[in-house]
Amino acid sequence: MISIPKHKQLILFDGVCNLCNTSIQYVIRRDKNNTFLFATLQSDVGREMITKFNIDPLKTDSILLYSPGKGMYTKSTAALRIAKHLGFPVNVLPVFLIFPACIRNMVYDFVAKNRYKWYGKKEQCMIPSPELQSKFIGKTNA
């Protein structure tokens, strides 16, 4: 099992999704406190975490957030918990956590279901630049 330091959080994302990759680049640029590590869902770490937390990749296939000691967050909850760490104005979005996840996830699922059609898909997962390599964990196999 991969070990994540207690002061870090791991974002798992769809490595071939253009929307997901753009979102991860956005998070990296605004992660001023170096809170996050990243891995694709297609990586060995991604597959290991999906298995460990019994996540059905057919139902949750775009973003996950793992916080040591707290567990795994999915869909809109993961996105909003990530936003909390990104500075103004994005850091105010977690106010939407007051709404039930089933309502938030209806919007999230609609975008997730259409993300390839609207934003496209890569042939393979992104390869981080040498400067970003330390933020990524796990070997990508897709």
C-alpha positions as CSV (number, residue, x, y, z in Angstrom):
1,M,0.0,0.0,0.0
2,I,1.2,3.5,-0.9
3,S,2.0,5.7,2.1
4,I,0.8,9.3,1.9
5,P,2.2,11.7,4.5
6,K,-0.4,12.9,7.0
7,H,0.0,16.6,5.9
8,K,-0.7,15.7,2.2
9,Q,-3.8,14.7,0.3
10,L,-3.8,12.6,-2.9
11,I,-5.9,13.6,-5.9
12,L,-6.7,10.7,-8.2
13,F,-7.9,11.8,-11.6
14,D,-8.7,10.4,-15.1
15,G,-5.4,10.8,-16.8
16,V,-6.8,10.7,-20.4
17,C,-9.5,13.2,-19.8
18,N,-8.7,16.7,-21.2
19,L,-11.0,18.4,-18.6
20,C,-9.5,16.5,-15.8
21,N,-5.9,17.3,-16.9
22,T,-6.8,21.0,-17.3
23,S,-8.3,20.9,-13.8
24,I,-5.2,19.3,-12.3
25,Q,-3.0,21.9,-13.9
26,Y,-5.2,24.6,-12.3
27,V,-4.9,22.9,-8.9
28,I,-1.1,22.6,-9.3
29,R,-0.7,26.3,-10.1
30,R,-2.8,27.3,-7.1
31,D,-1.6,24.8,-4.5
32,K,0.5,27.4,-2.7
33,N,0.9,25.3,0.5
34,N,2.0,22.2,-1.5
35,T,-1.0,20.2,0.0
36,F,-1.6,17.8,-2.9
37,L,0.0,14.8,-4.5
38,F,-1.4,13.4,-7.7
39,A,-1.9,10.1,-9.5
40,T,-4.0,9.0,-12.4
41,L,-6.8,6.5,-11.9
42,Q,-5.0,4.4,-14.5
43,S,-1.8,4.2,-12.5
44,D,-0.7,1.5,-10.2
45,V,-1.5,3.8,-7.2
46,G,-4.9,4.7,-8.7
47,R,-5.9,1.0,-9.2
48,E,-4.6,0.1,-5.7
49,M,-6.7,2.9,-4.1
50,I,-9.8,2.0,-6.1
51,T,-9.5,-1.6,-4.9
52,K,-8.7,-0.7,-1.3
53,F,-11.7,1.6,-1.0
54,N,-14.0,-0.7,-3.0
55,I,-14.8,2.0,-5.6
56,D,-16.6,1.0,-8.7
57,P,-14.7,2.8,-11.5
58,L,-17.8,2.6,-13.7
59,K,-19.7,4.8,-11.2
60,T,-16.8,7.1,-10.1
61,D,-14.4,7.7,-12.8
62,S,-13.2,11.2,-12.9
63,I,-11.8,12.5,-9.5
64,L,-11.1,11.1,-6.0
65,L,-9.5,12.8,-3.0
66,Y,-7.7,10.7,-0.4
67,S,-7.0,12.3,3.0
68,P,-4.9,10.2,5.4
69,G,-6.9,9.6,8.6
70,K,-10.1,10.8,7.0
71,G,-10.6,8.5,4.0
72,M,-11.7,8.8,0.4
73,Y,-13.9,11.5,-1.0
74,T,-15.6,11.2,-4.4
75,K,-17.3,13.3,-7.0
76,S,-18.5,16.8,-6.0
77,T,-17.4,16.3,-2.4
78,A,-13.8,15.6,-3.6
79,A,-13.9,18.7,-5.9
80,L,-15.2,21.0,-3.2
81,R,-12.7,19.8,-0.6
82,I,-9.9,20.4,-3.1
83,A,-11.2,23.9,-3.9
84,K,-11.0,24.8,-0.2
85,H,-7.2,24.8,-0.5
86,L,-6.9,26.9,-3.7
87,G,-7.3,30.5,-2.7
88,F,-9.9,33.1,-3.5
89,P,-12.4,33.0,-5.3
90,V,-12.3,29.2,-5.7
91,N,-11.9,28.6,-2.0
92,V,-15.5,29.8,-1.3
93,L,-17.0,27.0,-3.4
94,P,-17.1,24.6,-0.4
95,V,-20.1,26.5,0.8
96,F,-22.0,24.2,-1.6
97,L,-21.2,21.3,0.8
98,I,-24.3,22.5,2.7
99,F,-26.4,20.9,-0.1
100,P,-26.9,17.1,0.0
101,A,-24.3,15.1,-2.1
102,C,-27.1,13.5,-4.1
103,I,-28.1,17.0,-5.5
104,R,-24.5,18.2,-6.0
105,N,-23.6,14.9,-7.7
106,M,-26.4,15.2,-10.2
107,V,-24.6,18.2,-11.7
108,Y,-21.2,16.5,-11.3
109,D,-22.3,13.3,-12.9
110,F,-23.8,15.2,-15.9
111,V,-20.5,16.9,-16.6
112,A,-18.5,13.7,-15.9
113,K,-20.7,11.7,-18.3
114,N,-20.2,14.2,-21.1
115,R,-16.6,15.3,-20.4
116,Y,-15.0,13.3,-23.3
117,K,-17.7,14.5,-25.8
118,W,-17.3,18.2,-24.7
119,Y,-13.5,18.4,-23.9
120,G,-12.0,15.4,-25.7
121,K,-9.7,12.5,-24.6
122,K,-6.0,11.9,-24.9
123,E,-4.5,8.7,-26.2
124,Q,-2.4,8.3,-23.1
125,C,-2.0,9.8,-19.6
126,M,-0.1,13.0,-19.2
127,I,3.6,12.8,-18.4
128,P,4.5,15.4,-15.8
129,S,7.3,17.7,-16.6
130,P,10.5,17.2,-14.6
131,E,9.6,20.2,-12.3
132,L,6.3,18.6,-11.4
133,Q,7.5,15.0,-11.2
134,S,7.8,15.1,-7.4
135,K,4.0,15.9,-7.1
136,F,3.0,12.7,-9.0
137,I,3.2,9.2,-7.5
138,G,2.7,5.8,-9.1
139,K,3.6,4.5,-12.5
140,T,0.9,5.1,-15.2
141,N,0.1,2.1,-17.3
142,A,-2.3,3.7,-19.8
